[in-house]
Every structure is written in structure tokens, then in C-alpha cells.
Amino acid sequence: MNINLKLNGVAENIVQEMITQGYAGSKTEAIRMALVSFKDKFLDKKELENELVVRKMSQIDKEINDGKIKLVSAKDAAKKYPELAGLV
């Protein structure tokens, strides 16, 4: 994809600083890096959340299998915690 892009102000300063500090060798490279950074920070959150959930579930399964966590039925939980009775 080819685009023409006019940058000024803060955006222009950021691109120039990336080049000056050696992070990027050109304006094009600086913009590509910024886009990848944006993707990593904001667009991949669902994938990261899923990975964390799977890790936690695996940890819980291991603790159950190792006998460190005991499972109880919903009815038994409601007996111990009456505020849960309406949920059963």
C-alpha cells in the first residue's frame, strides 16, 4: 500500500526523534514501527487475555488434580454461603 502522509507537530517530532536516536533509519521505517507498536499494545489484547485465561485454567486444573483445591457442588456452596442460594 502506498500513501502520502503529512505529519506536523507532535507526530512529526516523534518520527524525527525515532530517527535521531537511531530507532529508525527513515521516516517510513519509523511509521511502520509505530504501527506495529500500536498493534502490539492495543489490537492483540484479546489474544493475550485468552492466553492468560488458558494459563490460569491449566494452573487450577493442576491444583485440583494435585488435591490442593477441592470442588464442591453448587448446592453445597449455597449451604455454606447463603447469599448464593438464589443463584442455584
Residue pairs with C-beta under 8 A, 6 or more apart in sequence:
5 31
7 15
14 30
14 34
15 24
15 27
15 30
15 31
15 34
18 24
18 30
18 33
18 34
19 25
19 26
19 27
19 30
23 30
23 33
24 30
24 33
60 69
63 69
64 71
72 80
74 84
74 87
74 88
75 88
77 84
77 88
78 84
78 85
78 87
78 88
